[in-house]
Amino acid sequence: MWIARLSSGVEIDVSGGLRVLEIENDFYVVGQEMLIPVNSREEGLEEISIARYSAPIVNETGRKNPKDKAPRASRGPWFNART
């Protein structure tokens, strides 16, 4: 479980799926370990829609799933094995 704390001291569980919350007359998109301030519920739903249909969210290693194998380093076409 991931908890985010607002400057007002309010704690929000940011784990789970994306959703819009209204907290102290402010709106936030919450979920997937993120807390995104938005101006309205409609804007929040739009942000969720964009997030669902854009590139997949990856972790800090650049992989979708931490169990995935790390990508192999590419030497590129400029690499010449004969030196």
N, C-alpha and C positions, 0 to 999 in steps of 0.2 A: 504494500500500500504506500502510495506517495502522498505526502501532505504539503500543501503550499500555505504560507501564512501571509495574509495581507498586512499592510502597515497599520490597519485598525486592530490587528490582533485576531481577526477571524481566520480560522483554519479550514481549508477545503481539501477534501480527498480528490486528487486529480488522476487517480488510476481509473481504469475502465474505459468504456466507449465515450466518444465525443457527445457533449450535451451543452445546452445553454442554461446558465444559472443567473438569477437576479439576486444580487446580494447588496444590501444597503443602497437601493435605487441605482445600482450599476449592473451592467450585464457582462458576463464572461463566458467564453467557450472553454469548457473544462473537459479533460480526458486525455488519454494516451500520454500521461505525465506532462501535460501542458496546461497553462492558464493564460488565456488570451483575452484582454479587455476589448469589448466591442461597444458600439454606441446604442444598439437596440437588439431586441430578440430576433428581428428579421435579418439584421446584419450577421448575427451569430449563426443563424441557420444557413446563410449564404456561405460563411466561412467553413462550416462543416461540410457543405456540399462540395466546395472547392477542394477541401482536404481529402474527401473520399474519392474524388475522381482525378486527382493529380498524381504525381509520382509517389510511390510507396514511401512511407516513413522508414528510415533506416537508423540503426544505432550508431554509436560513435566510431565503430570499426568500419562503417560503410556497408555492412551486411544487413539484410532484412532480418535474419534470424541468427542469434549468437552461436548456434550449433552449425551454421553453414561453414564450409571450409574457406579459409582466407584466400583471396584471389592471388594467383601467381604473378610474380613480377614479369613484366614484358620487357624484352630487350630492345624491341622496336626494329624497324627495317634498317636503321643506320648501324646496327651492331654487326661487326664482322668478326667471326670466330677465328679467322686466320690473321695473325698479327706478325 
